[in-house]
Every structure is written in C-alpha cells, then in structure tokens.
Amino acid sequence: MHITEIKDGSVTSPLGFLASGMRAGIKKSKRKFDSSLIFSAAPAISAGVFTTNKAKAWPLLYNESILSRSTHRAILANSGNANCFNGEIGRKTVQASVKLAAAKLKVKQQDVLVASTGIIGKAFPLEKFKAAIPVLVKKLSQAGGLDAAKGILTTDTVEKQMAVQFHIGGKLVTMGAMAKGAGMVYPHMVLPGKRHATMLCFVTTDLAISKSMLRRALDGAVQKTFNNIAIDNDISTNDMVLVLANGVAGNVRITGPGQSLDLVEAAMTHLFAYLSREMVKDGEGVQHVCEIRVKGARSQAEARKAASQIGTSMLVKTMFAGEDPNWGRVVAAVGASQVSFSKQLDISFDGIYILKNGKELTRNRSKTRLVLKKKMFVLQVDLKKGPFEETFLTTDLTKFYVWINSAYST
C-alpha cells in the first residue's frame, strides 16, 4: 500500500474542493480567525462520527438528523462558541446559518453540515456569523485550505492539516484533512446509531465510494487513532469527524470490502495518526508526549483498556510532568483496568527496562530519568498474557494546563 504525503497539503488538495476562513468577530481577539467553510463543487458522499457525550451541541444534533442523506456539499464551522447548552438561540443559529449558507452556495439546506467549538453555555452571536457567511462564500478558493484550518482553532497554537495521495485501479486519489484540538480532548466518537476542547476533523477526498464503505473506513480509522488519545480525559460535547467524498478522481466506485477499501482506510488512518500526534503535541500546557504501547494482552479489548487506563491516569500524567520513572503508578493503572496480567510483567521507557520479569532494575533508574526529560518518549508495558497489543497517545499534566483552564472563560 503506497501512500504519498503532499507537501503543504490541505482540504483543498483533492479535486473539486474549495475552502475559506476568516474572522467574524465571534472571538474577542481581533487577529484570530473564527469561521470556516469547505465546499465541494460536486455532490459528495458523506460520513461522520460524533461524541458519545450526552450533552451534545446543537450542530451535532443537526448533523445526526441529516447525515443519512445520500450526499452533502459543504461544511460550515466556527470557533469561539460551542453553540451548546445555550437554549433556543443555539437551535436558531444552526437553522439560520445553514439557510443562509445554502442560499449563497445555491444548494439545498440539507446539503450543509455544521460544526462549532469554543465555550459552552454562551449565547451565540448569530448576527456576526450571518454577516460573515456571504464573505466566506465569496472567499472560497483552492488556496483557502490554510485559512479554513485557522478558522476552527481555539487554544491551539498551530494549524493542523495534511493531504495524501494513492492509486485506486490506476486512478490517482487525493485525501486531505484539517483538525483542531488542544484541550477537552479524550475523544470517544462513534457512527450514528452504533454503540461504542473539543476535537474537530474535516476530511475531503475525490474518491468514488459508497456511503456504507466510507462509513466503514472512517470508523476503522477513528478507532485506531483519535479514539486512542488523551490530553485531559474530558469527552467534549462537540467532538466530530466529517468526511466528504465527491468521486471526481474517477476511480471505479468502491462498493464492498477488499484491497481498495483497505487502502482507503490505511490512507485515512495515516492522516488521522499524524493529526492525532499534532493535537497531542499542541495540547494545553503540554511539555511531554508519551506513546503508550501495551503488548501481551489476552484480547484486543483488554489491550485497549489497559492502554487507556494508563494514558488517562492522573498519577501517571503527573509522573511524566515530574520526569520521575515511578513505575508503581503504571502497575497500579494496569491493575485498575481489571485486565489479566502476569506478575512477571515488563515496563520500559524507550527500550530501557525499569521493571523486568516483575522486578525493578534499579541500575536503570538514572537512565529512565533521562528518557523522561525528552519531549516525546515511549512507555511499553508487556502484560505477558497473550498476542494482542494497542497504542495510546497521552501527555503530561502540568501546572500550565491548570493555569490555562482555571481562567479559560475569561
């Protein structure tokens, strides 16, 4: 499976997509963008996954109600206001903004998907957003990908975007994506109707594919990437990933499982893995990023459970902040996960064992301290109970995170 990254790729890298971003005045800052628009010139097959938080924002409720339609054309997004738990104005904001965007784009209202991110419970400045929508439409261009990526940022410090290319049946297919997320990041996203700071991700592709297969590829990629990261352990009210596939690449339409679908999922996973890492690196107050690798688990579910428990443990995260290889906290997290593990388990940092066959290697303590001083490192735990493994990205928890979030709404 050959997947090529595109230099400076964005959501406008695939054929038939335009984008724009601007400042509407939703945020207090007079310099930061807070509005974005992505548009497909051709009707696009769509798929999405959404937060499992029961306090869903108005845009998610709207998207879930229309995503069963066969095609969509646009994604309209804002930052600075979550449009969540803010009463009737929130619902009216979605209705009014979608109606105006559809009219200016000359498409049906149900063709427009929406997304918001920002502070919960605040009245939405609808008139400011409505004034921006015609400008966003006018500014749509193939060069607008970066501006669109800027328009969805909140406490992020950098834009997060990427595009890749691959071949399906001899046809060149392009897939681009942009994302945001620096706080309130512990995504648990699922397909509508499936049991299973917000992070947002929007994906565009010129691939020809059926809706059911696009949903399948998206779900598989999300489970392996976005749903395996944590910054602060809080599931957002607004988490979502949306995909638009307009078929302009001209490949034979993918309608069932096989090598072509596997390649699509691999490409999407490649994009999401990059964006996940960028989000975690850019997390609020983050100074250390840890890739947790749990191996030797009895089942895939147990591998994921143990990795998640370690990655969301406050004691483990503060251990990273203090650059202290206190392996007892890792063992405690494994035990708390209720998975099966051997008392002869191994724990290592960047390949240097601090616990081997259940016994501490005190001679390696100074070496592992040096590892924990690095910006990024790997913590591996071998449960020695089976063949399954899982990877989870997490961060430290610093006083800077506390400082940022103790005054976020002001």
N, C-alpha and C positions, 0 to 999 in steps of 0.2 A: 504494500500500500504506500504509494508515493504521494506525500502531501508537501507542497511548497509554500512557505510563508512569503507574503507580498510586502515589500518594503513600504512603510507608511500606509499600509492597507487600512481600510475603514468600511463602514456600512455602505458606502457608495462604490466600492470596488466591483461588486457584481454588476452585470449588465442590467440596465433598466431601473436603477435606483438613484434617487436624488435625496439630498438632506439639507437641513439648515439649523442654525441655532442662534440665539440672541438673548439680550437682556430685556425682560418685560417689566421689571420693577417688582417682582414677587419677593426677591431677596432685598435686604437693606443695603447691601453693597452696591455701589454704582459701577463697579467694574466687572462683577461676575455675571456670566450668562445664567439664565434660569428657565429657558424654554427651548424645546427641540421638536423637529418634525422630520420624519422619514417617509418617503413616498415611492411607491412602485408604479412605473408607467403602465405596467400590465397587471391584471388581476393576479393575486398571489395566494397560493395555498398557505394556510396559517396553522400554527400550533402554539400552545403555551402551557407553562406550568406556573402554579401560584402558591403563595404561602399557605401553610396549614393553620396559621393563627386565626382564631375565630373572630377577632375584631378586624375584619377586612376593610380596607379603604374603599371608597366609592368607585374608583377606576377599576379595581379588581372585580367588584360585583358586576359592573357593567360589562367588562370583557368576558367574564364567565357566561354571561347571558347571550352573547353574540358569537362566541368563538366556534360554535357548531356550524356556522355558515360555511359554505364551501370555499369562499375567497374573501380577502381583505386587500386594502390598498395602502393604508397609512398607519403610522404610529405617532400620536401627539403626546408629548411628555413635558412635565415641568418639574423643577426642583425648588426648594424653599418652603413648600407647603405640602404636607402629605395628603391633604383632602380626605381626612379620615376622622371619624367620630366628631364631626363638626356640624351635624344637623342637616336641615333641608338644603342649606346653601351648597353643601357638598354634592348632593344629588343633582341640583340645578346646574352646578358648574359643569358636570360631565355632560349633561344634556345640551347646554348652551354652547359649550366649546366644540363638541362633536358636530352639532348642527352647523355652526359657522365654518368649521374646517372643511366639512363635506361640501358646503356651498362654494367655497373658494377653490377647492380642488376639483369641483364638478364631478363628484362621486356620490354614492349613496351614504347616508348617515351610518348605516351598519358596516360600511367599509373601513371606518376609522376606529382603531384601537387606542386606548389612552393609558397613561401611567403618571404617577405623581410620587414625589419623595420629599421629605422635609419634616417639619414639626407637626405633631398630631394635635388635633383639637382646636386648631385656629381657623377662623372664618377665611374662606378662600377669596383672594382679591380678583374676583371674576372679571371686572371691567378692565383691569390691567392686562389680563390674559387675553381677553377678547380683542383688545387693541393690538396685541402682538401677533395674533393668528394670521391676519392678512399679510403682514410683513414676513412672517415665516414662510408662507406660501410663495410670496414674490422672490424671496431669497433662495429658494430651492435650487440646488446645483449639484453637479457631480463632484465639485470641490468642497461641498459642505459637510463632509463626514466629521472632520475635526470639530467644527463649531457645534454640531449636534452632540458630540461626545462631551463637550464642555457644558452644554445646557442641562445635563442631568446630574452634575456633581453637587454634593453638599459639603461635607467636611473633607472630601477627597482633596489631595494636593496636586494630583496629576490625572490627565485623561487616560482612559484605559480602552484601547481599541486594537484590532488586529484583523487581518484577512489572509485566507489561504486559497490555494488552487489545487485541483486534482482532476483526473480524467475519468469520465464515465462513458464507456462504449465509444471511445475515440473523441468525445466532445470535452472541451475544457470547461470545467465548472468552477465558479468562484463563490466563496462564502466569507462574509465579513461580519464583525460583531463589535459592539461597544458595550461597556458596563460601568457601573459605579458601585461603590460600597466601601466604607471606611469605619462605620460604627453601626450598632444594632445588626451585626452580621453573624448569624448562625442559621443559614437557610435550611428550611425543611419544605421543599416545594414538590408538588405532585401534579399530575394531569388532572383536569376537572373530572370529578366522579370516581377518582381512583383513591383507594386508601393508602395510605402510606404514613443600624441605619439602613437600613434598608439596602438591599442589593437589587439592582435592575440590570437586565441584559437584553439587548435587542439584536437579533440576528437577521441578516439578509442573505439571500442566495438566488442565483439564476438557475438553480437545479429544477428539473421537472420530476415531481414525485407526488404520490398520492397522499392524502391527508393522514390516513392511518399509518403509513410508513414514516411520515415526517414526525408524527407523534411518538412513534416507537423509537426513532433515532434520538429525538430530543430527550425523552425520559431516560434512556440509557446513558446518554452523555451527562445529564444533570446529576444522576445518582452517583456517578464516579468522580464528580468534580465539585460543583457548587454545594451539593449536599454533604460534602466532606470537608468543610472549612468552618472555622470559628474565630471570631475576634473577641466578642464579649458575651457569647452564649445567649443572646436575646433574639428570638424569632420575630422578625418585623411584620407589621400589618400590611406592608406594600410589596413584599418580595415577588418578583415575577421574571420570567424569561419568555419573550415572544419571538417567533420566527416567521418570516415571510419568504416564500419560495415562488418566484414568478415564472420559472420554466423557460426563460429566454435563452438559456445555454443550448437548448435544442437536443439534449440527450433523450434517449428512449426512456419514457416515463417509468420510474421505479414504482412498482405496484405490489411487490412482495419481498420476502426475505431473500438473502443471497449475498454474493460478494459486493455488489453495488451498494446495497444498503449498509453492509458492514463498513464500507469505505466512507459513506456519508456520516455514519456515527463516529468513526475514527476521526474524521476531519472536525466534526463538532466538538468531540472530546478534546482534541488538540487546542482548539480555540478556547474552550472553557477552562482547560488546565492552565493556560497562560493567563487568562483573565483572573482566575481564582488566585493565582500566585501574586499577581499585581495588586489585587484588592487587599490581600492579607499584608503584603509589604507596606501598603499605604494606610494601614489601619490606624485609628486614632491613638496616638501616644506610643505606637509600637516601636520597639528597639531591637527585638529579636523575633525571628520567624523559625518555627520548628516543623519539620516534616516528620510526622509520627508514622512509623512502619510497624504494624503488628503482623507477625507471621506465626505459623504453627498453631493456628486456631482450629477448632473442631468443625466449624462451619463458617460460611461467608458472613452469616448474620452475627456470629459471635466475634469474628474478627472486626467487623464494623462497630459492634457495641463496645468492645474494649478500646478501640482506637478513639472513638468519640468520647468515651468516659475520661480517658487520659487527656485528650485535647481540650476538654471543657472544664477540667478540674481547676478551681481557683488556686489551690495549693501548688499544683504543677506549674501553672502560668506565672505565679509569683516567684516560684523557684527559678524559672527562666529569667525573670526580671532581675533577680539577685545573683544570677550566674553561679548558682550553687547546685552541684550534682547530687541533690538529696534524693537518691533512688527509692527511698522508702515511700515517698509520696506517689511515685509511679506504681509501685506494688499495691499501695492502698487503693489507687484508682482502678487497677486491674481487678482487685478483689471486689470493689464496689460495683463493677459492671456485671457481676454474677455469672461470668463465663467460666468455662473449665480451663484450668492451667496447671502446669507441673510446678511442684515446689523447687524443681531444678531449672527454673526459667532463667533466661539471659536478658540483660539490659545493657545497651551500649549507646554511646554518643559518637557519631561519625566513625563508627567501627571500633572505637576504644571501649572495651568492656569495663563497666563498673560493677556488674554482677554477672558471674559466670557459674552455671550449674547451681544457682541458688546461693552462691557465696560471694561476698564482697571482695573485690580486688583492690585493696587499699593502696597498693602501689600505683594505681592508675588515677587516683583522685585528683592529683595536680594536673594531669593531662586532660581529664574531662573538664576541669575548671577552665582550661584554656579554650576548649571547644565551645563552651557556653558563652564565651566572650565574643564569639563570631556573630555576625548579623543573621546568618542562616546556618542551620545545622540539622542533622538527622538523629532522632531518637528511635532506636529499634528495640522492640520487645518480642522475644521468641517465647511463645506460650508452651511449645513442645507438646501439643495435643493433636495436631492434625496438619493437613496440607494447605489450609486456607490463609490468605493474608489480605490486608487492607491498608490504605494510606490515608492520612488525615492531616490537613494543614492547620496549624494553630499559631498563636502569638503569645508573647509575654503579657502581663497585666501590670502597667506602670503607674506611677503617681501622675504622670502626664495625662493618661487616659482619664483618671479621676478628675483632674483639673479641668479638662475639656468638657466632660459631661456634667460636672457639677454646676456649670453655668451656660449650658448649651442653648436654652431657650431665650437667653438674654444676649 
